Amino acid sequence: MLDNQALVLSTIAAIYLLAGVALLVLVLALHERLKPVMPNTALTATAFGIIWAGLVLASGMIFIAGSQSAAALFESDPERAATVWLSVNIVHDALGGGIELVGGLWMLLASWIAIRDGALPKPLGYLGLAIGIVGILTVVPSLAELAAIFGLGQIVWFLWVGFIMLSKLRA
């Protein structure tokens, strides 16, 4: 970590900070598209999406600030730096790196509305339902490894949703 701190921190900034901002934009754009059919459910989904975007941003900021603190402490007190780093990782993982309950709930609700509404293609909606369920299941400690499937599935879902939404803007 110390040898590649700039690379690690720039990667975390892209994965968490930029993605958190982009997620917020997507959550709000999907809300506008989904609210006419199921306004209360869309509002609930949007609330989870906004909370999730905040958690993603907070997780990234905690990782960046915590890693800088641990790195600065390492020279004078390596043991204490290791304890700080462990603590930072626990908080980072809980907020946005491993337990994906909030993101899973948002994807599940948004996808369910999209299936009922026809706002997005049904296969995309079913993919979102599956990914949302996987995210929710990451709460179970023995299923924590599902976070990787959730993250990879999201990439596919986000790209597909983005393509659909951008193509409808041009139409």
Beta strands, then each sheet from edge to edge (+ up, - down):
end
